[in-house]
Amino acid sequence: MKAFVCSIAIVVVLAASILAQSKISDIKQPIDPRAIEYFDVGADCEEADVYCQVSNYSKAIKIDPSFAEAFNNRGMAYRISGDSERALTDFNRAIELDPKFCQAIYNRALLFTATGKEESAVRDLTSVIAGAPKLVLAYIARANVLVKLKEFDKAIADLDRAAELEPAMGQTFYNRGLAFMLKNDIDHAEVDFSTALKFNPTLSMVYLSRGICYSKKGENDLALADLSKFIELQPEDSRGYRNRAIIYERLGNKDGAAADNKRAARL
């Protein structure tokens, strides 16, 4: 039997407003007004203009080295630029200045996740959840790490909580569906994938994942429909063609299978 080609990566939804401090009114401790001016300029920089951000946050920090929010935001800019070492240094400094600074702890956790330090990420995200128990993204992020650690039941529990807090977020149900899928609980996975599509019908990876669920259950027509929809949304992704080719072969459509395999080989 041919194995289906499926990404098992959890989608973590990121929101810049959650990660970066953007409103000066949110800053708790007194800060030198000159530093605030540079901070505001940095916050207004284009998202892709890392130089503008780093330059202005650095000026704010030079004026007021106790400016934790500036370290957090500069760390974000470094992370976007791919400079993980400097990003970690800034997140660490922000947390030293304010040990309860959930945004900086959350950002450091994401950095730990991206650099393969899963245990450290779980510790940070657990700390964030203790301080901000209604922060949906923290539960989703921790579930992502727990899946990497193959702690599927704990990941599902975190996604249960995320769904309670934000019941209309399609990505949460998709992530939970993937966790169920990795547990080989295909029925629950299918239900979650279908729920995800109710909230976000253009979330392409859901069609691929649900199509594989249908195929595992022998529901070939439904699998074919989902895989074709995935190909429509992601025509340059070989996984759609390879998986659809398997269904075509199962249904006796040799020409369709050959065409899909040929297309997949070119991608």
C-alpha positions as CSV (number, residue, x, y, z in Angstrom):
1,M,0.0,0.0,0.0
2,K,1.3,3.4,-0.9
3,A,1.8,5.8,1.9
4,F,0.0,9.2,1.8
5,V,2.1,12.3,1.8
6,C,0.9,14.6,4.5
7,S,2.5,17.5,6.4
8,I,2.2,17.0,10.2
9,A,3.3,20.5,11.1
10,I,0.9,22.3,13.3
11,V,-0.2,25.7,12.1
12,V,0.5,28.3,14.7
13,V,-1.4,31.5,14.2
14,L,0.7,34.6,14.9
15,A,-0.6,38.1,15.4
16,A,1.8,41.0,15.4
17,S,-0.4,42.9,17.8
18,I,0.1,40.1,20.4
19,L,3.8,39.8,19.9
20,A,5.0,43.4,19.7
21,Q,4.2,46.2,22.0
22,S,2.6,48.9,19.9
23,K,0.7,51.2,22.3
24,I,2.7,53.4,24.5
25,S,-0.2,53.5,27.0
26,D,0.4,49.8,27.7
27,I,3.8,50.4,29.1
28,K,3.9,50.2,32.8
29,Q,7.0,51.8,34.2
30,P,8.0,55.5,33.7
31,I,10.1,55.8,30.6
32,D,12.2,58.8,29.3
33,P,10.0,60.7,26.8
34,R,12.8,60.9,24.3
35,A,13.0,57.1,24.3
36,I,9.3,56.9,23.8
37,E,9.6,59.0,20.7
38,Y,12.1,56.6,19.1
39,F,10.0,53.6,20.3
40,D,6.9,55.1,18.5
41,V,8.9,55.6,15.3
42,G,10.1,52.0,15.5
43,A,6.5,50.8,16.0
44,D,5.4,52.7,12.9
45,C,8.1,51.2,10.6
46,E,7.0,48.9,7.8
47,E,6.9,45.3,9.0
48,A,9.6,44.3,6.5
49,D,11.8,47.3,7.3
50,V,13.9,45.6,10.0
51,Y,16.7,48.2,9.8
52,C,14.2,51.0,10.6
53,Q,12.8,49.0,13.6
54,V,16.2,48.0,15.0
55,S,17.7,51.5,14.5
56,N,14.9,53.2,16.4
57,Y,14.5,50.7,19.2
58,S,18.2,50.8,19.7
59,K,18.1,54.5,20.1
60,A,15.3,54.2,22.6
61,I,17.3,51.6,24.6
62,K,20.4,53.8,24.5
63,I,18.4,56.6,26.1
64,D,16.7,54.4,28.6
65,P,18.3,51.0,29.2
66,S,15.4,49.9,31.4
67,F,12.9,50.0,28.5
68,A,11.8,46.4,28.5
69,E,9.3,46.9,25.7
70,A,11.9,48.3,23.4
71,F,14.1,45.2,24.0
72,N,11.0,43.0,23.2
73,N,10.2,44.8,20.0
74,R,13.9,44.8,18.9
75,G,14.0,41.1,19.6
76,M,11.0,40.7,17.3
77,A,12.8,42.6,14.6
78,Y,15.9,40.5,15.0
79,R,13.8,37.3,14.8
80,I,12.2,38.5,11.6
81,S,15.7,39.1,10.1
82,G,16.8,35.6,11.1
83,D,19.2,36.7,13.8
84,S,18.1,34.2,16.5
85,E,21.1,34.9,18.8
86,R,20.4,38.7,19.1
87,A,16.7,38.0,19.3
88,L,17.2,35.7,22.3
89,T,19.5,38.2,24.0
90,D,16.9,40.9,23.7
91,F,14.0,38.7,24.9
92,N,16.2,37.6,27.9
93,R,16.9,41.2,28.8
94,A,13.3,42.2,28.5
95,I,12.3,39.4,30.9
96,E,15.1,40.3,33.3
97,L,13.7,43.9,33.4
98,D,10.1,42.6,33.8
99,P,9.9,38.9,34.9
100,K,6.1,39.0,34.3
101,F,6.4,40.4,30.7
102,C,4.2,37.8,29.0
103,Q,4.8,39.1,25.5
104,A,8.5,38.7,25.8
105,I,8.2,35.3,27.4
106,Y,5.8,34.2,24.6
107,N,8.2,35.5,22.0
108,R,11.1,33.7,23.5
109,A,9.1,30.5,23.6
110,L,8.4,30.8,19.9
111,L,12.1,31.3,19.3
112,F,12.9,28.3,21.4
113,T,10.4,26.3,19.3
114,A,11.9,27.4,16.1
115,T,15.4,26.5,17.3
116,G,14.6,23.0,18.5
117,K,14.5,23.8,22.3
118,E,11.1,22.3,22.9
119,E,11.4,21.7,26.7
120,S,12.4,25.4,27.2
121,A,9.5,26.5,25.0
122,V,7.0,24.5,27.1
123,R,8.3,26.0,30.3
124,D,8.0,29.5,28.9
125,L,4.5,28.9,27.5
126,T,3.4,27.4,30.7
127,S,4.6,30.6,32.4
128,V,2.7,32.7,29.9
129,I,-0.5,30.7,30.5
130,A,-0.2,31.1,34.2
131,G,0.1,34.9,33.8
132,A,-2.4,35.2,31.0
133,P,-4.8,32.2,31.2
134,K,-7.0,33.5,28.4
135,L,-4.3,34.1,25.8
136,V,-5.5,31.7,23.1
137,L,-2.2,31.8,21.1
138,A,-0.3,30.5,24.1
139,Y,-2.3,27.3,24.2
140,I,-2.0,26.9,20.4
141,A,1.8,27.5,20.6
142,R,2.2,25.0,23.5
143,A,0.2,22.4,21.7
144,N,2.5,22.8,18.7
145,V,5.5,22.0,20.9
146,L,3.7,19.1,22.6
147,V,3.0,17.6,19.3
148,K,6.7,17.7,18.4
149,L,7.3,16.0,21.7
150,K,4.6,13.4,20.8
151,E,2.6,14.3,23.8
152,F,-0.6,14.2,21.8
153,D,-3.2,14.0,24.7
154,K,-1.7,17.1,26.3
155,A,-1.7,18.9,23.0
156,I,-5.3,18.1,22.5
157,A,-6.1,19.3,26.0
158,D,-4.5,22.7,25.2
159,L,-6.4,22.9,21.9
160,D,-9.6,22.1,23.7
161,R,-9.0,25.1,25.9
162,A,-8.1,27.3,22.9
163,A,-11.4,26.3,21.3
164,E,-13.3,27.1,24.4
165,L,-11.7,30.6,24.6
166,E,-12.0,31.3,20.8
167,P,-14.6,28.9,19.3
168,A,-14.6,30.5,15.8
169,M,-10.8,30.1,15.1
170,G,-10.6,27.5,12.3
171,Q,-6.9,27.0,12.8
172,T,-7.4,25.7,16.3
173,F,-9.7,22.9,15.0
174,Y,-7.2,22.1,12.2
175,N,-4.4,21.8,14.7
176,R,-6.4,19.6,17.0
177,G,-7.4,17.5,14.0
178,L,-3.8,16.9,13.1
179,A,-3.1,15.9,16.7
180,F,-5.9,13.4,16.5
181,M,-4.6,12.2,13.1
182,L,-1.2,11.6,14.6
183,K,-2.9,9.5,17.3
184,N,-4.5,7.6,14.5
185,D,-7.9,8.8,15.7
186,I,-9.2,9.4,12.2
187,D,-12.9,9.9,13.1
188,H,-12.2,12.8,15.5
189,A,-9.6,14.2,13.1
190,E,-12.2,14.3,10.3
191,V,-14.7,16.1,12.5
192,D,-12.2,18.7,13.5
193,F,-11.1,19.3,9.9
194,S,-14.7,19.7,8.8
195,T,-15.3,22.2,11.7
196,A,-12.1,24.1,10.7
197,L,-13.5,24.5,7.1
198,K,-16.8,26.0,8.4
199,F,-14.8,28.9,9.9
200,N,-12.2,29.1,7.2
201,P,-13.1,27.5,3.9
202,T,-9.9,28.6,2.2
203,L,-7.5,27.0,4.7
204,S,-5.9,24.8,2.0
205,M,-4.0,22.3,4.3
206,V,-7.3,21.2,5.8
207,Y,-8.5,19.8,2.4
208,L,-5.2,17.8,2.1
209,S,-5.5,16.5,5.7
210,R,-9.2,15.7,5.5
211,G,-8.7,14.1,2.1
212,I,-6.2,11.7,3.6
213,C,-8.6,10.9,6.4
214,Y,-11.3,10.1,3.9
215,S,-8.9,7.9,2.0
216,K,-7.9,6.0,5.1
217,K,-11.6,5.3,5.7
218,G,-12.0,4.1,2.1
219,E,-14.3,7.1,1.2
220,N,-12.6,7.6,-2.1
221,D,-15.0,10.1,-3.7
222,L,-14.8,12.4,-0.8
223,A,-11.1,12.0,-0.7
224,L,-10.9,12.9,-4.4
225,A,-13.0,16.0,-3.9
226,D,-10.9,17.3,-1.1
227,L,-7.6,16.6,-2.8
228,S,-8.8,18.3,-5.9
229,K,-9.8,21.3,-3.9
230,F,-6.3,21.4,-2.3
231,I,-4.8,21.3,-5.8
232,E,-7.0,24.2,-6.8
233,L,-5.8,26.2,-3.9
234,Q,-2.2,25.1,-3.9
235,P,-1.4,24.1,-7.6
236,E,2.4,24.1,-7.0
237,D,2.3,21.7,-4.0
238,S,3.3,18.2,-5.1
239,R,1.5,16.5,-2.2
240,G,-1.9,17.1,-3.7
241,Y,-1.0,15.4,-6.9
242,R,0.8,12.5,-5.3
243,N,-2.1,11.8,-2.9
244,R,-4.7,12.2,-5.7
245,A,-2.7,9.8,-7.9
246,I,-3.1,7.2,-5.2
247,I,-6.9,7.6,-5.2
248,Y,-7.0,7.5,-9.0
249,E,-5.0,4.2,-8.9
250,R,-7.4,2.8,-6.4
251,L,-10.3,3.7,-8.6
252,G,-8.7,2.2,-11.7
253,N,-8.0,5.6,-13.4
254,K,-4.5,4.8,-14.6
255,D,-4.4,7.8,-16.9
256,G,-5.3,10.2,-14.1
257,A,-2.8,8.7,-11.8
258,A,0.0,8.9,-14.4
259,A,-0.8,12.5,-15.1
260,D,-0.8,13.5,-11.4
261,N,2.5,11.6,-10.7
262,K,4.1,13.3,-13.7
263,R,3.0,16.7,-12.5
264,A,4.2,16.0,-9.0
265,A,7.6,14.9,-10.3
266,R,8.0,18.3,-12.0
267,L,7.3,20.3,-8.8
